[in-house]
Amino acid sequence: MSLALRTFASAADASAALKEEGARYLGGGTLVVRAVNEGDVAITGYVRATDPALSGIEVSGRRVRIGASVTMTSIVGHPELEAINRAAKAVGGPAIRNMATVGGNLFAAAPYGDFTVALQALDATVHCAGGDMNIGTFLASREDAPERGIVTAVSFDIPAADSFRFRKVSRVKPKGVSVLSIAAVIESDAQGLVTAARISMGCMADRPMRALSAEKALVGSQLTEIGIAEAVAVIGEGTDPVTDPVASAWYRGEVLPVHFSRLLLG
């Protein structure tokens, strides 16, 4: 099957072309090309944009804006993104990271999308050709891509090195797909009491989700075995883990509290 590839200079023009039936955006190709190779006949053509802004990383103070076409390898190698590079390193092996983009990862269904789990913990803003939105809103409606236009960038505040935590569990190391992944931004006061927490989980639903009950339970506690006990007990609330060849929903649910505890205790 031959597929046409149309290239546009602007995100707006690419977004307009994406509204045509069967058109899919081509970034790094790790998702859409594989879908075609596996027989997805609904895809009839590729669309891409060459706007240089899509491939840029801009850091202004603590705020960073990463273009949708930026690869995981570029994030790993950026000197000002060291605090989050462990999440980018969790995406496949070197060959995949050389192609996999930030924009593409936002659309990756479980058990993929580990970097998006981190973006949700970071409370990122997703910038689209048709407007901006919080990542939670984006993930809830990410299938509506043709209506809002292509993703052009994500932005967030770079966390303090000791506040961002990320853990990926896989059966094949170092580049296996996820059994689960967890990211958290946890802020504490001078006495070691948690003042704020954002926790995101991968593979606990068909897309990354927040652990709202655990976040609430952590505030006011210390990161000790006793202090985190309530949060660990409620980490699975509201989850609907996926079942796939990597792991069953039952297994993911069983090991989630174990790995969440390890994430917190470091």
Stockholm file with secondary structure:
# STOCKHOLM 1.0

chainA/1-266         MSLALRTFASAADASAALKEEGARYLGGGTLVVRAVNEGDVAITGYVRATDPALSGIEVSGRRVRIGASVTMTSIVGHPELEAINRAAKAVGGPAIRNMATVGGNLFAAAPYGDFTVALQALDATVHCAGGDMNIGTFLASREDAPERGIVTAVSFDIPAADSFRFRKVSRVKPKGVSVLSIAAVIESDAQGLVTAARISMGCMADRPMRALSAEKALVGSQLTEIGIAEAVAVIGEGTDPVTDPVASAWYRGEVLPVHFSRLLLG
#=GR chainA/1-266 SS CCCEEEEESSHHHHHHHHTSTTEEECSSCTTHHHHHHTTCTTCCEEEEECCGGGGCEEEETTEEEEETTCBHHHHHTCTTCGGGHHHHHTSSSHHHHHHCBHHHHTTCCTTCCHHHHHHHHTTCEEEETTEEEEHHHHHHTGGGHHHHCCEEEEEEECCCTTTEEEEEEESSTTTCCEEEEEEEEEEECTTSBEEEEEEEEESSSSSCEECHHHHHHHTTCBSSTTTTHHHHHHTTTTCCCCCCSSCCHHHHHHHHHHHHHHHHHC
#=GC SS_cons         CCCEEEEESSHHHHHHHHTSTTEEECSSCTTHHHHHHTTCTTCCEEEEECCGGGGCEEEETTEEEEETTCBHHHHHTCTTCGGGHHHHHTSSSHHHHHHCBHHHHTTCCTTCCHHHHHHHHTTCEEEETTEEEEHHHHHHTGGGHHHHCCEEEEEEECCCTTTEEEEEEESSTTTCCEEEEEEEEEEECTTSBEEEEEEEEESSSSSCEECHHHHHHHTTCBSSTTTTHHHHHHTTTTCCCCCCSSCCHHHHHHHHHHHHHHHHHC
//
